[in-house]
Amino acid sequence: YWVKIRIYPAEGVAEGYIPKANIRLVESLTEAEKKETITDILNTQQTLAKEFQKSIHETPEKNKTAREKLELHDNKKYIYALSMIPSYLQSTDDDSILQLLLATIHADSGSANESPVTILAQCLVIRPTLTIRRIKEITDKSAQTYIFKQVEFGLDNYYEQLKSDLDIQKEHLLEKLNADMAIIATNVQR
């Protein structure tokens, strides 16, 4: 089997096919491999976010280049690494990933991406004591306050997502129930 892929090199979008056997699903990674993957991607995100913040005071060209690098990484890797964090945290209780996530959110404070704080809120729901302890350990009070406000916002997003998912499940169940009841009503009439 061949799988169609899309990659985003610096020159633009490239598409092609690779053998399915060459693909390794995230779910099949060991916990150590997941940690390494998440850590590498969060560290890169922090570095790119800091470079972007620094470039604001430089030439427009440098700022544009830094922004494009950050956006490309954000869309290409960061968003996917974020999605791995809740299940990784749940299975390992590895709070070093939480510490790294908090540092990345703070470094990337100019971002409009709501996913990191929604993931942080999920971590709070999954492992409240661990997450709260890590937030309390932030020594910079302005950073701690920023993170606290982001968690509030993330919780609103997370519960809105849950509500939406539950509404969809409810609609699906009601449709199934109505269809089944229609079948029952037809059978009773015969």
Disulfide bonds with the S-S distance in Angstrom:
none
